[in-house]
Amino acid sequence: MNLFCIPFAGGSSYSYKGLSDRLHTLVSVDTLELPGRGLRFSESLLSDSRAMTDDLYNQIKTGLHEPYALYGHSLGALLAFLLARQLVDKRQQKPLYLFLSGCEAPSVLPRQKRHLLPKNEFRDVIRRFGGCSPEVLDNEELMEIFEPVLREDFKAYETYVHDAGSKLDVPIALMTGDEEELERDDLMRWQAETTSKISIETFPGDHFFIYRHWDKIAALISGALNLPELH
């Protein structure tokens, strides 16, 4: 069993280490890497969700001989959904499950154009999300490297135009933080994207609640995939 994880805006192959540490004895956890960060830092950034999806597809297309599921947070959730669609369109084996956190349904995206904000306002947005340490945000040299990655990722998320298309036949488990700026109705609209039932689990915390709840998220994924119990 494989679990392909797709990073959030600014994320890399290390983004889900906390999840991998808890699940690696039960499932093969493979966090994918987009261009321009981590091990692919020297490659040109992408700013279009479709191009990102194509890149992700090329990373996993030869590893679909075993059952698998997809997990993504925020931008990663949107990309996981688009990747699942592409896999079905290409008549590849479909994922057993989609695990999506911190993301409203694609039919209600986008609402803001934060990627166009001036530097100080953009960084204030990043600070409010809570996923970036003050040490990084307050380090001008690091931010000169990190900010372009975030802006292009935000652009991909905020310029996505939804195509209703055909529904997936894949169950979707949604996760959200109770301090996020996400309306429950916007989460419920995920049901329009699949013929299977969706579920919604709420955790204490802001947009990056995942960092505080890897144990519970790992248990949720393990239970949905009927893996052995975590210890």
ZAROBA-843125 format. One record per residue: z, x, y of N, C-alpha, C in turn; chain. Coordinates in steps of 0.05 Angstrom, whole numbers, padded with zeros to 5 digits, always signed. Layout:
N
+--------+--------+--------+--------+--------+--------+--------+--------+--------+-------+
|    nzz |    nxx |    nyy |   cazz |   caxx |   cayy |    czz |    cxx |    cyy | kette |
+--------+--------+--------+--------+--------+--------+--------+--------+--------+-------+
|      Z |      X |      Y |      Z |      X |      Y |      Z |      X |      Y |     A |
...
+--------+--------+--------+--------+--------+--------+--------+--------+--------+-------+
//
This chain:
231
+--------+--------+--------+--------+--------+--------+--------+--------+--------+-------+
|    nzz |    nxx |    nyy |   cazz |   caxx |   cayy |    czz |    cxx |    cyy | kette |
+--------+--------+--------+--------+--------+--------+--------+--------+--------+-------+
| +00000 | +00017 | -00024 | +00000 | +00000 | +00000 | +00000 | +00018 | +00025 |     A |
| -00018 | +00012 | +00043 | -00020 | +00027 | +00068 | -00012 | +00009 | +00092 |     A |
| +00003 | +00020 | +00111 | +00008 | +00007 | +00136 | -00004 | +00024 | +00158 |     A |
| -00025 | +00014 | +00170 | -00038 | +00028 | +00193 | -00025 | +00018 | +00219 |     A |
| -00014 | +00037 | +00234 | -00001 | +00030 | +00259 | -00018 | +00040 | +00283 |     A |
| -00019 | +00023 | +00303 | -00037 | +00028 | +00326 | -00019 | +00030 | +00351 |     A |
| -00020 | +00053 | +00365 | -00002 | +00057 | +00387 | -00006 | +00039 | +00411 |     A |
| +00015 | +00036 | +00426 | +00015 | +00022 | +00452 | +00003 | +00039 | +00473 |     A |
| +00000 | +00029 | +00498 | -00010 | +00044 | +00520 | +00005 | +00070 | +00524 |     A |
| -00009 | +00092 | +00525 | +00003 | +00118 | +00528 | +00014 | +00130 | +00502 |     A |
| +00013 | +00114 | +00480 | +00024 | +00123 | +00455 | +00007 | +00143 | +00440 |     A |
| +00018 | +00154 | +00419 | +00004 | +00174 | +00402 | +00012 | +00170 | +00373 |     A |
| +00004 | +00189 | +00357 | +00010 | +00187 | +00328 | +00040 | +00188 | +00322 |     A |
| +00056 | +00196 | +00342 | +00085 | +00198 | +00338 | +00099 | +00173 | +00347 |     A |
| +00085 | +00153 | +00357 | +00097 | +00130 | +00370 | +00115 | +00114 | +00351 |     A |
| +00108 | +00113 | +00325 | +00122 | +00097 | +00306 | +00138 | +00113 | +00286 |     A |
| +00147 | +00137 | +00294 | +00162 | +00154 | +00276 | +00187 | +00140 | +00265 |     A |
| +00200 | +00124 | +00283 | +00224 | +00110 | +00274 | +00218 | +00090 | +00252 |     A |
| +00195 | +00078 | +00253 | +00187 | +00059 | +00232 | +00179 | +00074 | +00207 |     A |
| +00164 | +00095 | +00210 | +00155 | +00111 | +00188 | +00179 | +00122 | +00172 |     A |
| +00199 | +00132 | +00187 | +00223 | +00143 | +00174 | +00236 | +00123 | +00156 |     A |
| +00235 | +00097 | +00163 | +00248 | +00077 | +00147 | +00231 | +00065 | +00125 |     A |
| +00205 | +00067 | +00127 | +00187 | +00054 | +00108 | +00172 | +00073 | +00089 |     A |
| +00173 | +00099 | +00095 | +00155 | +00118 | +00081 | +00159 | +00119 | +00051 |     A |
| +00183 | +00111 | +00042 | +00187 | +00111 | +00013 | +00176 | +00087 | -00001 |     A |
| +00168 | +00067 | +00015 | +00158 | +00041 | +00004 | +00128 | +00037 | +00009 |     A |
| +00118 | +00048 | +00030 | +00090 | +00044 | +00038 | +00080 | +00069 | +00052 |     A |
| +00055 | +00074 | +00051 | +00043 | +00097 | +00065 | +00038 | +00089 | +00094 |     A |
| +00053 | +00100 | +00113 | +00051 | +00093 | +00141 | +00033 | +00114 | +00155 |     A |
| +00012 | +00103 | +00166 | -00008 | +00121 | +00179 | -00012 | +00111 | +00208 |     A |
| -00001 | +00126 | +00227 | -00004 | +00119 | +00255 | -00029 | +00131 | +00266 |     A |
| -00048 | +00115 | +00275 | -00074 | +00124 | +00284 | -00072 | +00136 | +00312 |     A |
| -00091 | +00153 | +00318 | -00091 | +00167 | +00344 | -00117 | +00161 | +00359 |     A |
| -00114 | +00152 | +00384 | -00137 | +00148 | +00401 | -00144 | +00174 | +00416 |     A |
| -00168 | +00176 | +00426 | -00176 | +00201 | +00441 | -00159 | +00204 | +00466 |     A |
| -00156 | +00230 | +00473 | -00143 | +00236 | +00499 | -00113 | +00240 | +00499 |     A |
| -00101 | +00239 | +00475 | -00072 | +00242 | +00473 | -00066 | +00254 | +00445 |     A |
| -00041 | +00266 | +00444 | -00032 | +00277 | +00418 | -00051 | +00297 | +00407 |     A |
| -00058 | +00294 | +00381 | -00075 | +00313 | +00368 | -00104 | +00312 | +00377 |     A |
| -00111 | +00291 | +00393 | -00138 | +00288 | +00403 | -00139 | +00291 | +00434 |     A |
| -00120 | +00307 | +00444 | -00117 | +00310 | +00473 | -00143 | +00319 | +00486 |     A |
| -00158 | +00336 | +00473 | -00182 | +00348 | +00486 | -00205 | +00329 | +00487 |     A |
| -00203 | +00306 | +00474 | -00226 | +00287 | +00474 | -00224 | +00268 | +00498 |     A |
| -00247 | +00257 | +00506 | -00248 | +00240 | +00529 | -00234 | +00213 | +00524 |     A |
| -00219 | +00204 | +00544 | -00205 | +00179 | +00542 | -00225 | +00156 | +00540 |     A |
| -00216 | +00134 | +00527 | -00232 | +00109 | +00526 | -00217 | +00089 | +00544 |     A |
| -00233 | +00071 | +00556 | -00220 | +00051 | +00573 | -00231 | +00023 | +00567 |     A |
| -00242 | +00020 | +00544 | -00253 | -00006 | +00535 | -00242 | -00013 | +00508 |     A |
| -00231 | -00036 | +00505 | -00218 | -00044 | +00480 | -00238 | -00044 | +00456 |     A |
| -00263 | -00051 | +00461 | -00283 | -00052 | +00440 | -00288 | -00023 | +00430 |     A |
| -00291 | -00004 | +00449 | -00296 | +00023 | +00441 | -00272 | +00035 | +00426 |     A |
| -00248 | +00027 | +00435 | -00224 | +00036 | +00420 | -00223 | +00025 | +00392 |     A |
| -00231 | +00000 | +00389 | -00232 | -00013 | +00363 | -00252 | +00001 | +00344 |     A |
| -00275 | +00008 | +00355 | -00295 | +00023 | +00339 | -00283 | +00049 | +00330 |     A |
| -00269 | +00063 | +00347 | -00257 | +00089 | +00340 | -00236 | +00085 | +00318 |     A |
| -00220 | +00065 | +00320 | -00199 | +00059 | +00300 | -00212 | +00052 | +00273 |     A |
| -00233 | +00036 | +00274 | -00247 | +00029 | +00250 | -00258 | +00054 | +00235 |     A |
| -00269 | +00072 | +00251 | -00280 | +00097 | +00238 | -00258 | +00113 | +00226 |     A |
| -00234 | +00111 | +00236 | -00212 | +00126 | +00224 | -00203 | +00116 | +00197 |     A |
| -00205 | +00089 | +00193 | -00194 | +00078 | +00169 | -00214 | +00068 | +00149 |     A |
| -00240 | +00067 | +00156 | -00260 | +00054 | +00139 | -00262 | +00066 | +00111 |     A |
| -00255 | +00091 | +00108 | -00256 | +00103 | +00081 | -00230 | +00101 | +00066 |     A |
| -00210 | +00089 | +00078 | -00184 | +00086 | +00065 | -00176 | +00058 | +00059 |     A |
| -00196 | +00041 | +00054 | -00190 | +00012 | +00050 | -00192 | +00004 | +00021 |     A |
| -00190 | +00023 | +00003 | -00192 | +00017 | -00026 | -00165 | +00007 | -00037 |     A |
| -00144 | +00010 | -00021 | -00118 | +00000 | -00029 | -00110 | -00023 | -00010 |     A |
| -00092 | -00041 | -00019 | -00081 | -00062 | -00001 | -00069 | -00049 | +00024 |     A |
| -00072 | -00063 | +00047 | -00062 | -00052 | +00072 | -00054 | -00074 | +00091 |     A |
| -00038 | -00066 | +00111 | -00031 | -00084 | +00133 | -00034 | -00068 | +00159 |     A |
| -00035 | -00083 | +00182 | -00038 | -00070 | +00208 | -00013 | -00077 | +00225 |     A |
| -00004 | -00058 | +00240 | +00018 | -00063 | +00259 | +00010 | -00050 | +00286 |     A |
| +00015 | -00065 | +00308 | +00010 | -00055 | +00334 | +00029 | -00067 | +00354 |     A |
| +00036 | -00052 | +00375 | +00054 | -00061 | +00396 | +00039 | -00061 | +00422 |     A |
| +00040 | -00083 | +00438 | +00028 | -00085 | +00464 | -00002 | -00081 | +00462 |     A |
| -00013 | -00061 | +00476 | -00042 | -00056 | +00472 | -00049 | -00052 | +00443 |     A |
| -00031 | -00039 | +00428 | -00036 | -00035 | +00399 | -00038 | -00061 | +00384 |     A |
| -00024 | -00082 | +00393 | -00026 | -00108 | +00380 | -00054 | -00121 | +00385 |     A |
| -00063 | -00119 | +00409 | -00090 | -00129 | +00415 | -00111 | -00114 | +00398 |     A |
| -00108 | -00087 | +00397 | -00127 | -00071 | +00382 | -00125 | -00077 | +00352 |     A |
| -00101 | -00082 | +00342 | -00098 | -00088 | +00314 | -00113 | -00114 | +00307 |     A |
| -00110 | -00134 | +00325 | -00124 | -00159 | +00321 | -00155 | -00155 | +00322 |     A |
| -00165 | -00140 | +00341 | -00193 | -00135 | +00343 | -00203 | -00119 | +00319 |     A |
| -00187 | -00100 | +00310 | -00194 | -00085 | +00286 | -00196 | -00103 | +00262 |     A |
| -00177 | -00121 | +00258 | -00178 | -00140 | +00236 | -00204 | -00156 | +00237 |     A |
| -00211 | -00165 | +00260 | -00236 | -00180 | +00263 | -00260 | -00164 | +00255 |     A |
| -00261 | -00139 | +00264 | -00283 | -00121 | +00258 | -00285 | -00116 | +00228 |     A |
| -00262 | -00112 | +00215 | -00262 | -00108 | +00187 | -00273 | -00132 | +00171 |     A |
| -00265 | -00155 | +00180 | -00276 | -00180 | +00167 | -00306 | -00182 | +00172 |     A |
| -00314 | -00178 | +00197 | -00343 | -00180 | +00204 | -00360 | -00160 | +00188 |     A |
| -00348 | -00137 | +00181 | -00363 | -00117 | +00166 | -00359 | -00121 | +00136 |     A |
| -00346 | -00143 | +00129 | -00342 | -00150 | +00100 | -00325 | -00129 | +00085 |     A |
| -00307 | -00117 | +00100 | -00288 | -00099 | +00088 | -00265 | -00115 | +00077 |     A |
| -00249 | -00103 | +00060 | -00225 | -00116 | +00051 | -00207 | -00123 | +00074 |     A |
| -00198 | -00148 | +00076 | -00182 | -00156 | +00099 | -00153 | -00147 | +00096 |     A |
| -00139 | -00144 | +00118 | -00111 | -00137 | +00117 | -00094 | -00159 | +00104 |     A |
| -00073 | -00151 | +00091 | -00055 | -00171 | +00079 | -00039 | -00185 | +00101 |     A |
| -00034 | -00171 | +00123 | -00016 | -00181 | +00144 | -00022 | -00167 | +00170 |     A |
| -00018 | -00182 | +00192 | -00018 | -00169 | +00219 | +00010 | -00172 | +00229 |     A |
| +00022 | -00149 | +00237 | +00048 | -00148 | +00250 | +00043 | -00140 | +00279 |     A |
| +00049 | -00158 | +00298 | +00043 | -00154 | +00326 | +00067 | -00158 | +00343 |     A |
| +00073 | -00139 | +00360 | +00096 | -00142 | +00378 | +00089 | -00137 | +00407 |     A |
| +00104 | -00150 | +00425 | +00101 | -00146 | +00453 | +00074 | -00153 | +00465 |     A |
| +00062 | -00174 | +00455 | +00035 | -00181 | +00464 | +00029 | -00211 | +00462 |     A |
| +00022 | -00223 | +00484 | +00014 | -00251 | +00484 | -00013 | -00254 | +00470 |     A |
| -00020 | -00279 | +00464 | -00046 | -00284 | +00450 | -00069 | -00274 | +00467 |     A |
| -00091 | -00265 | +00454 | -00113 | -00253 | +00468 | -00128 | -00274 | +00486 |     A |
| -00124 | -00299 | +00480 | -00138 | -00320 | +00497 | -00125 | -00323 | +00524 |     A |
| -00101 | -00311 | +00528 | -00088 | -00313 | +00554 | -00087 | -00287 | +00569 |     A |
| -00101 | -00267 | +00559 | -00104 | -00241 | +00573 | -00129 | -00241 | +00590 |     A |
| -00130 | -00225 | +00611 | -00108 | -00212 | +00624 | -00099 | -00228 | +00648 |     A |
| -00076 | -00222 | +00659 | -00066 | -00236 | +00683 | -00064 | -00218 | +00707 |     A |
| -00061 | -00192 | +00702 | -00058 | -00174 | +00724 | -00077 | -00150 | +00722 |     A |
| -00080 | -00136 | +00744 | -00097 | -00112 | +00744 | -00080 | -00088 | +00752 |     A |
| -00060 | -00083 | +00736 | -00041 | -00062 | +00743 | -00053 | -00034 | +00743 |     A |
| -00075 | -00031 | +00728 | -00087 | -00004 | +00727 | -00100 | +00004 | +00753 |     A |
| -00103 | -00015 | +00772 | -00114 | -00009 | +00798 | -00093 | -00004 | +00820 |     A |
| -00068 | -00005 | +00813 | -00047 | -00002 | +00832 | -00046 | +00027 | +00843 |     A |
| -00037 | +00030 | +00868 | -00032 | +00057 | +00878 | -00011 | +00072 | +00861 |     A |
| -00010 | +00098 | +00863 | +00006 | +00114 | +00845 | +00036 | +00105 | +00844 |     A |
| +00049 | +00102 | +00867 | +00077 | +00095 | +00867 | +00082 | +00067 | +00854 |     A |
| +00065 | +00048 | +00861 | +00068 | +00021 | +00849 | +00063 | +00021 | +00819 |     A |
| +00043 | +00036 | +00811 | +00037 | +00038 | +00783 | +00060 | +00050 | +00767 |     A |
| +00072 | +00071 | +00779 | +00094 | +00084 | +00765 | +00119 | +00066 | +00765 |     A |
| +00122 | +00050 | +00785 | +00144 | +00030 | +00785 | +00140 | +00010 | +00762 |     A |
| +00116 | +00002 | +00757 | +00110 | -00016 | +00735 | +00118 | -00003 | +00708 |     A |
| +00110 | +00022 | +00705 | +00116 | +00037 | +00680 | +00146 | +00039 | +00677 |     A |
| +00160 | +00045 | +00699 | +00189 | +00047 | +00698 | +00202 | +00021 | +00689 |     A |
| +00192 | -00001 | +00699 | +00203 | -00028 | +00691 | +00199 | -00034 | +00662 |     A |
| +00177 | -00025 | +00651 | +00172 | -00030 | +00623 | +00193 | -00017 | +00605 |     A |
| +00203 | +00005 | +00613 | +00225 | +00017 | +00599 | +00218 | +00035 | +00576 |     A |
| +00192 | +00041 | +00572 | +00184 | +00057 | +00549 | +00180 | +00086 | +00555 |     A |
| +00183 | +00094 | +00580 | +00178 | +00122 | +00588 | +00204 | +00133 | +00600 |     A |
| +00212 | +00156 | +00590 | +00237 | +00167 | +00599 | +00236 | +00176 | +00628 |     A |
| +00259 | +00174 | +00643 | +00260 | +00183 | +00671 | +00251 | +00213 | +00674 |     A |
| +00257 | +00229 | +00653 | +00250 | +00257 | +00654 | +00220 | +00261 | +00656 |     A |
| +00205 | +00243 | +00643 | +00176 | +00245 | +00645 | +00166 | +00233 | +00672 |     A |
| +00177 | +00209 | +00679 | +00168 | +00195 | +00703 | +00174 | +00212 | +00728 |     A |
| +00195 | +00227 | +00728 | +00203 | +00242 | +00751 | +00192 | +00271 | +00751 |     A |
| +00176 | +00277 | +00731 | +00164 | +00304 | +00729 | +00134 | +00301 | +00738 |     A |
| +00128 | +00311 | +00761 | +00101 | +00307 | +00772 | +00080 | +00321 | +00755 |     A |
| +00086 | +00344 | +00744 | +00066 | +00358 | +00727 | +00060 | +00342 | +00702 |     A |
| +00081 | +00331 | +00689 | +00076 | +00315 | +00665 | +00061 | +00289 | +00672 |     A |
| +00068 | +00277 | +00695 | +00055 | +00252 | +00702 | +00026 | +00255 | +00710 |     A |
| +00019 | +00279 | +00720 | -00009 | +00284 | +00726 | -00026 | +00284 | +00700 |     A |
| -00013 | +00290 | +00678 | -00027 | +00289 | +00652 | -00025 | +00261 | +00640 |     A |
| -00001 | +00249 | +00642 | +00004 | +00224 | +00628 | -00007 | +00199 | +00642 |     A |
| -00007 | +00199 | +00669 | -00015 | +00176 | +00684 | -00044 | +00168 | +00678 |     A |
| -00063 | +00186 | +00677 | -00091 | +00178 | +00671 | -00093 | +00164 | +00644 |     A |
| -00078 | +00173 | +00624 | -00078 | +00161 | +00598 | -00068 | +00132 | +00600 |     A |
| -00046 | +00128 | +00614 | -00035 | +00101 | +00617 | -00054 | +00083 | +00632 |     A |
| -00067 | +00093 | +00653 | -00085 | +00077 | +00669 | -00109 | +00067 | +00653 |     A |
| -00120 | +00085 | +00637 | -00143 | +00078 | +00620 | -00135 | +00058 | +00599 |     A |
| -00111 | +00062 | +00587 | -00102 | +00043 | +00567 | -00096 | +00015 | +00580 |     A |
| -00084 | +00015 | +00603 | -00079 | -00010 | +00617 | -00106 | -00024 | +00624 |     A |
| -00125 | -00007 | +00632 | -00151 | -00019 | +00638 | -00164 | -00032 | +00614 |     A |
| -00161 | -00019 | +00591 | -00172 | -00031 | +00566 | -00159 | -00058 | +00561 |     A |
| -00133 | -00060 | +00565 | -00118 | -00084 | +00560 | -00125 | -00106 | +00580 |     A |
| -00126 | -00098 | +00605 | -00129 | -00117 | +00627 | -00157 | -00126 | +00633 |     A |
| -00177 | -00112 | +00622 | -00205 | -00120 | +00625 | -00216 | -00133 | +00600 |     A |
| -00199 | -00137 | +00580 | -00209 | -00150 | +00555 | -00217 | -00179 | +00561 |     A |
| -00240 | -00186 | +00552 | -00250 | -00214 | +00554 | -00251 | -00226 | +00527 |     A |
| -00236 | -00248 | +00523 | -00234 | -00259 | +00496 | -00258 | -00274 | +00487 |     A |
| -00265 | -00270 | +00462 | -00286 | -00285 | +00448 | -00273 | -00301 | +00426 |     A |
| -00273 | -00327 | +00428 | -00259 | -00343 | +00409 | -00267 | -00337 | +00380 |     A |
| -00293 | -00335 | +00376 | -00303 | -00327 | +00350 | -00292 | -00343 | +00326 |     A |
| -00294 | -00332 | +00303 | -00283 | -00345 | +00279 | -00255 | -00337 | +00274 |     A |
| -00239 | -00354 | +00262 | -00211 | -00349 | +00257 | -00208 | -00329 | +00234 |     A |
| -00187 | -00313 | +00236 | -00179 | -00296 | +00214 | -00166 | -00314 | +00193 |     A |
| -00165 | -00304 | +00168 | -00150 | -00317 | +00147 | -00128 | -00297 | +00139 |     A |
| -00111 | -00290 | +00158 | -00091 | -00270 | +00154 | -00065 | -00279 | +00168 |     A |
| -00042 | -00278 | +00154 | -00017 | -00286 | +00167 | -00010 | -00266 | +00189 |     A |
| +00002 | -00276 | +00210 | +00010 | -00259 | +00233 | +00040 | -00262 | +00238 |     A |
| +00054 | -00240 | +00238 | +00082 | -00240 | +00245 | +00084 | -00228 | +00273 |     A |
| +00095 | -00244 | +00291 | +00098 | -00236 | +00319 | +00126 | -00228 | +00325 |     A |
| +00130 | -00208 | +00341 | +00156 | -00199 | +00349 | +00157 | -00196 | +00380 |     A |
| +00179 | -00204 | +00392 | +00181 | -00202 | +00421 | +00210 | -00196 | +00429 |     A |
| +00214 | -00185 | +00453 | +00241 | -00181 | +00463 | +00249 | -00204 | +00481 |     A |
| +00274 | -00211 | +00481 | +00283 | -00234 | +00496 | +00284 | -00229 | +00526 |     A |
| +00279 | -00203 | +00535 | +00278 | -00197 | +00563 | +00250 | -00191 | +00572 |     A |
| +00230 | -00195 | +00555 | +00202 | -00191 | +00562 | +00192 | -00213 | +00580 |     A |
| +00171 | -00207 | +00595 | +00159 | -00227 | +00612 | +00136 | -00241 | +00596 |     A |
| +00144 | -00252 | +00573 | +00125 | -00266 | +00556 | +00134 | -00295 | +00552 |     A |
| +00116 | -00314 | +00557 | +00123 | -00342 | +00552 | +00118 | -00348 | +00523 |     A |
| +00136 | -00365 | +00512 | +00133 | -00372 | +00484 | +00107 | -00386 | +00478 |     A |
| +00098 | -00403 | +00498 | +00072 | -00417 | +00494 | +00049 | -00397 | +00491 |     A |
| +00051 | -00374 | +00505 | +00030 | -00354 | +00503 | +00031 | -00339 | +00477 |     A |
| +00054 | -00338 | +00464 | +00056 | -00327 | +00437 | +00046 | -00348 | +00417 |     A |
| +00052 | -00373 | +00421 | +00044 | -00394 | +00402 | +00013 | -00396 | +00400 |     A |
| +00000 | -00388 | +00422 | -00029 | -00390 | +00421 | -00043 | -00370 | +00402 |     A |
| -00027 | -00352 | +00391 | -00037 | -00335 | +00369 | -00046 | -00352 | +00345 |     A |
| -00034 | -00376 | +00343 | -00041 | -00393 | +00320 | -00070 | -00400 | +00320 |     A |
| -00083 | -00401 | +00344 | -00111 | -00407 | +00346 | -00129 | -00385 | +00334 |     A |
| -00117 | -00362 | +00328 | -00133 | -00339 | +00319 | -00133 | -00336 | +00289 |     A |
| -00118 | -00353 | +00275 | -00117 | -00350 | +00246 | -00113 | -00377 | +00232 |     A |
| -00124 | -00379 | +00208 | -00119 | -00404 | +00192 | -00093 | -00403 | +00177 |     A |
| -00081 | -00379 | +00176 | -00054 | -00376 | +00164 | -00033 | -00382 | +00185 |     A |
| -00009 | -00384 | +00175 | +00013 | -00391 | +00193 | +00023 | -00366 | +00207 |     A |
| +00030 | -00370 | +00233 | +00043 | -00348 | +00248 | +00074 | -00352 | +00247 |     A |
| +00088 | -00330 | +00251 | +00117 | -00331 | +00254 | +00124 | -00315 | +00279 |     A |
| +00147 | -00322 | +00291 | +00156 | -00308 | +00315 | +00185 | -00300 | +00312 |     A |
| +00191 | -00275 | +00315 | +00218 | -00264 | +00313 | +00225 | -00253 | +00340 |     A |
| +00248 | -00261 | +00351 | +00257 | -00251 | +00377 | +00280 | -00232 | +00374 |     A |
| +00278 | -00209 | +00388 | +00298 | -00188 | +00387 | +00311 | -00184 | +00415 |     A |
| +00335 | -00176 | +00416 | +00347 | -00169 | +00442 | +00332 | -00145 | +00454 |     A |
| +00326 | -00147 | +00480 | +00314 | -00123 | +00493 | +00290 | -00129 | +00510 |     A |
| +00280 | -00108 | +00523 | +00257 | -00111 | +00541 | +00231 | -00105 | +00525 |     A |
| +00210 | -00098 | +00539 | +00184 | -00094 | +00526 | +00185 | -00074 | +00504 |     A |
| +00202 | -00054 | +00506 | +00204 | -00034 | +00486 | +00229 | -00038 | +00468 |     A |
| +00235 | -00063 | +00462 | +00257 | -00069 | +00444 | +00253 | -00056 | +00417 |     A |
| +00229 | -00048 | +00410 | +00224 | -00037 | +00384 | +00240 | -00012 | +00379 |     A |
| +00245 | +00004 | +00399 | +00260 | +00029 | +00396 | +00289 | +00024 | +00386 |     A |
| +00299 | +00001 | +00393 | +00327 | -00006 | +00386 | +00329 | -00021 | +00359 |     A |
| +00307 | -00029 | +00348 | +00308 | -00047 | +00325 | +00289 | -00039 | +00302 |     A |
| +00286 | -00013 | +00299 | +00268 | -00004 | +00277 | +00278 | -00014 | +00249 |     A |
| +00304 | -00014 | +00246 | +00315 | -00023 | +00220 | +00306 | -00052 | +00214 |     A |
| +00310 | -00070 | +00234 | +00303 | -00098 | +00229 | +00273 | -00102 | +00227 |     A |
| +00257 | -00086 | +00243 | +00228 | -00089 | +00241 | +00218 | -00079 | +00214 |     A |
| +00230 | -00057 | +00205 | +00222 | -00047 | +00178 | +00229 | -00068 | +00157 |     A |
| +00252 | -00081 | +00159 | +00260 | -00101 | +00140 | +00241 | -00125 | +00141 |     A |
| +00233 | -00133 | +00165 | +00215 | -00155 | +00168 | +00188 | -00149 | +00154 |     A |
| +00178 | -00125 | +00159 | +00152 | -00117 | +00147 | +00154 | -00115 | +00117 |     A |
| +00176 | -00103 | +00108 | +00180 | -00100 | +00079 | +00182 | -00127 | +00065 |     A |
| +00196 | -00146 | +00078 | +00199 | -00172 | +00066 | +00172 | -00187 | +00065 |     A |
| +00157 | -00186 | +00087 | +00131 | -00200 | +00088 | +00112 | -00189 | +00068 |     A |
| +00113 | -00163 | +00062 | +00095 | -00151 | +00043 | +00106 | -00150 | +00015 |     A |
| +00129 | -00163 | +00011 | +00142 | -00164 | -00016 | +00147 | -00136 | -00027 |     A |
| +00155 | -00117 | -00010 | +00162 | -00091 | -00019 | +00191 | -00090 | -00029 |     A |
| +00198 | -00070 | -00044 | +00226 | -00068 | -00052 | +00245 | -00068 | -00028 |     A |
| +00270 | -00077 | -00033 | +00289 | -00078 | -00010 | +00295 | -00050 | +00001 |     A |
| +00298 | -00049 | +00027 | +00306 | -00025 | +00040 | +00336 | -00019 | +00035 |     A |
| +00342 | +00007 | +00033 | +00370 | +00015 | +00029 | +00378 | +00035 | +00051 |     A |
+--------+--------+--------+--------+--------+--------+--------+--------+--------+-------+
//
